[in-house]
Amino acid sequence: MTLTQQIITIGVVVLGTMLTRFLPFMIFSKNKETPKYVQYLGAVLPAAVFGFLVVYALRKTPIMSGSHGIPELIAIGVLVGLHLIKRNMLISIAGGTIVYMLLVQLVF
């Protein structure tokens, strides 16, 4: 890539990022109530995306094939348990990730 192409690419990426950040504030003003469908999407999308990421991450994991799949299942159990106890997504994800990495590096 030439320097000109790099500058154009960076400019387009910056413009796209700024547009996605500012567009909701330009479309939905403070004076009007947010439409019901946007409120609905704000309520259901975080859980849907989280579920999709779990399915995507585990799609090629051979569950119960030797020792494969056991660390993943234990980490998912810890993640769910932490979320039920603490109700904090960050703690749940961090706890599940730490448990998984410890199991993979030290046990299995």
N, C-alpha and C positions, 0 to 999 in steps of 0.2 A: 504494500500500500504506500502510495506517495504521501507526503506531508499534507497536501491539499485534501486528499481523500480521508485521511485521519481526522483532520479538522472538521470536515463536513460530517463525518460519521459521529463524532463527539457532539457536534451541534444538534444533529437530528435526535440523538439519544437524550440530550439535555432538554430539548424542546418537547419531546414525547413525555418525559418524566414530569416536567412542569405542567404540561397540559393535563395529565391524569391527576395531578395533585390539586390543581386550581379549578378544574371543570365542575366538580360537585358544588363548590362555593358560588360559581357563576350561574349554575342551573337552579339550585335551591337557595333562595334568599332567606334571610332571617325573619322576614315579615310573614312568610307563608309557612303553613304546617307541612312537614315532610309527608309525601304521599304514603298511603298505607302499604303499598307493595314494596316500597323502599324500606320501610320499617320492618316488614315481614322478612325481607331478604337479610337485613341486618341482624335479625334474631336467629335465623336458621342457617345462614351460610357458614359461620365459624365451625359449628359442629359438623356440617356436611363436608367441609374442606378437611377437617381433622380426620374424619372417617375415611375420606378418599385417600389421604396420605398414608394411613395405616394399611389400607388394602393395597395401595401401590407399592409400599415398602415390603410387604410380605408376599407379593404375588409369585415370586419364584423361590420362596423358602420351602425346602422339603420338610414338612412337618412330620415329626416322629420317624425320621429316617436316620437311624444311628443316634448320634448326639446332636444332629442338626434339628433345629426347631425348638429345642428345649430352652436355650437361653432367650429366644424370642418370646416364647410363651411365658416364661418367668417374668421377663421385663414388662410384658403387657399386663400381667397380673399386678405387679408392683405399681405400674402406671395407673391402672384403674383403681386400685386400692387407695393410692395417694389422692387421686382426684375425688373419690368419694369422701375421704376424710377431710382434706384441706379445701376442696373446691377452688383450686388455683391452678390454672393451666400451665403456668411457668414451672411451678414446683413439680407437677405431675410429669411433664415432659423431661425436665432435668433429672428427676429421680429415676424414671424409666431408662433414660439414656445412660446414666451412671451405672445402674445395676447391669444393664446389658453389656456395657464395655468391660466392667469388672468380670462378669461371667465369661465373656469371650476371651479376655486376655489372661485370666488367672485360673479358670476352672476347666473350660472346655477346649 
